[in-house]
Amino acid sequence: MTDERDELIKRISETQRHLNRLFLQHRSPLFTSNLTVRQLHVVIMLAEYGTASGQDLAQRLGVSLGTVTGIVDRLIAHNLVNRYEDPRDRRVRRIELTDTGRALVREITDAGLARYRQIMQRLDLETLRALDHVTTKIREIAEDL
């Protein structure tokens, strides 16, 4: 039983990697934005959280505040984020997406969802139901971890 389980996990992982490679071949704004991985990470985090302090970003990225300052400075130069004084604590600088930054996140998300939807449209109803069940289980387990 363990051998079969290990083999299935290996095959599923290989399929996931293959799908990732296929998605990389598709021209997505994620890969044409001229941003570094860390800059993209900050943009995506800000899209999720709305706003964050430099300290929050440094902690989430696992880097120094100085590193975050450089990343944010470059994102400001790209007009993707704004930095402003926290009205509740003037010592804290908060960072948020600009309209341009929000548009980039929408563009990245929409492109990925459109490609994913094209794939899903080709699956029969029974397979979609099974996939829904499996992905729901995976999400539940991931949330528990």
C-alpha positions as CSV (number, residue, x, y, z in Angstrom):
1,M,0.0,0.0,0.0
2,T,2.8,2.4,0.9
3,D,4.5,1.7,-2.5
4,E,1.4,2.5,-4.4
5,R,0.8,5.7,-2.3
6,D,4.4,6.9,-2.9
7,E,4.0,6.1,-6.7
8,L,0.8,8.0,-6.9
9,I,2.2,11.0,-5.1
10,K,5.2,10.9,-7.4
11,R,3.0,10.8,-10.5
12,I,0.8,13.6,-9.3
13,S,3.8,15.8,-8.4
14,E,5.3,15.1,-11.9
15,T,2.0,16.0,-13.5
16,Q,1.9,19.3,-11.5
17,R,5.4,20.2,-12.5
18,H,4.6,19.5,-16.2
19,L,1.5,21.7,-15.9
20,N,3.6,24.4,-14.4
21,R,6.0,24.2,-17.4
22,L,3.0,24.4,-19.8
23,F,1.7,27.5,-18.0
24,L,5.2,29.1,-18.2
25,Q,5.0,28.7,-22.0
26,H,1.9,30.8,-22.1
27,R,2.7,34.5,-22.2
28,S,1.4,35.8,-18.9
29,P,1.9,39.3,-17.5
30,L,3.4,37.5,-14.5
31,F,6.4,36.7,-16.6
32,T,6.5,39.8,-18.8
33,S,6.2,42.5,-16.1
34,N,10.0,43.0,-15.7
35,L,9.7,42.7,-11.9
36,T,11.9,40.5,-9.8
37,V,10.4,37.6,-7.9
38,R,10.6,39.5,-4.6
39,Q,9.0,42.6,-6.1
40,L,6.2,40.4,-7.5
41,H,5.9,38.8,-4.0
42,V,5.4,42.2,-2.4
43,V,2.8,43.2,-5.0
44,I,0.9,40.0,-4.5
45,M,1.1,40.3,-0.7
46,L,-0.2,43.9,-0.9
47,A,-3.1,42.7,-3.2
48,E,-4.0,40.2,-0.5
49,Y,-3.6,42.4,2.6
50,G,-4.4,45.8,1.2
51,T,-1.6,47.6,3.1
52,A,1.4,46.6,5.1
53,S,4.2,48.3,7.0
54,G,7.8,47.8,5.9
55,Q,8.3,45.7,9.1
56,D,5.3,43.5,8.1
57,L,6.8,42.9,4.6
58,A,10.3,42.3,6.0
59,Q,8.9,39.7,8.4
60,R,6.8,37.9,5.7
61,L,9.6,37.9,3.2
62,G,12.2,36.9,5.8
63,V,14.5,39.8,4.8
64,S,15.9,42.9,6.5
65,L,14.0,46.2,6.6
66,G,16.7,47.7,4.4
67,T,16.1,45.1,1.7
68,V,12.4,45.8,1.8
69,T,13.1,49.6,1.5
70,G,15.0,48.9,-1.7
71,I,12.3,46.7,-3.1
72,V,9.6,49.2,-2.3
73,D,11.7,52.1,-3.7
74,R,11.9,50.2,-7.0
75,L,8.1,49.4,-7.0
76,I,7.5,53.2,-6.4
77,A,9.6,53.9,-9.4
78,H,7.4,51.6,-11.4
79,N,4.3,53.4,-10.0
80,L,3.0,50.1,-8.5
81,V,3.0,51.1,-4.8
82,N,2.8,54.2,-2.6
83,R,4.4,54.7,0.7
84,Y,2.7,56.9,3.3
85,E,2.8,57.8,7.0
86,D,0.5,55.6,9.2
87,P,-2.1,58.1,10.6
88,R,-2.1,56.1,13.9
89,D,1.7,56.1,14.3
90,R,3.8,58.6,12.5
91,R,6.9,56.4,13.0
92,V,5.5,53.7,10.8
93,R,5.4,53.9,7.0
94,R,2.7,51.9,5.2
95,I,2.8,50.6,1.7
96,E,-0.2,50.0,-0.6
97,L,-0.8,49.3,-4.3
98,T,-1.5,52.1,-6.7
99,D,-4.2,51.8,-9.3
100,T,-1.4,50.7,-11.7
101,G,-0.4,48.0,-9.2
102,R,-3.9,46.8,-8.7
103,A,-4.4,46.7,-12.5
104,L,-1.2,44.6,-12.8
105,V,-2.5,42.1,-10.2
106,R,-5.9,41.9,-12.0
107,E,-4.1,41.3,-15.3
108,I,-2.0,38.5,-13.9
109,T,-4.9,36.9,-12.1
110,D,-7.3,37.2,-15.1
111,A,-4.7,35.7,-17.5
112,G,-4.1,32.7,-15.2
113,L,-7.8,32.1,-14.6
114,A,-8.6,32.4,-18.3
115,R,-6.0,29.7,-19.1
116,Y,-7.2,27.5,-16.3
117,R,-10.8,27.9,-17.4
118,Q,-9.9,26.8,-20.9
119,I,-8.5,23.6,-19.5
120,M,-11.5,23.1,-17.2
121,Q,-14.0,23.6,-20.0
122,R,-12.6,20.5,-21.8
123,L,-13.3,18.2,-18.8
124,D,-16.5,16.2,-18.6
125,L,-18.9,16.8,-15.7
126,E,-18.0,13.6,-13.9
127,T,-14.3,14.6,-13.9
128,L,-15.1,18.1,-12.8
129,R,-17.1,16.7,-9.9
130,A,-14.2,14.4,-8.9
131,L,-11.7,17.3,-9.3
132,D,-13.9,19.5,-7.1
133,H,-14.0,16.9,-4.4
134,V,-10.2,16.3,-4.5
135,T,-9.3,20.0,-4.5
136,T,-11.7,20.7,-1.7
137,K,-10.0,17.9,0.3
138,I,-6.5,19.3,-0.5
139,R,-7.6,22.8,0.6
140,E,-9.0,21.5,3.9
141,I,-5.8,19.6,4.7
142,A,-3.6,22.5,3.7
143,E,-5.7,24.8,6.0
144,D,-5.2,22.3,8.9
145,L,-1.4,22.3,8.4
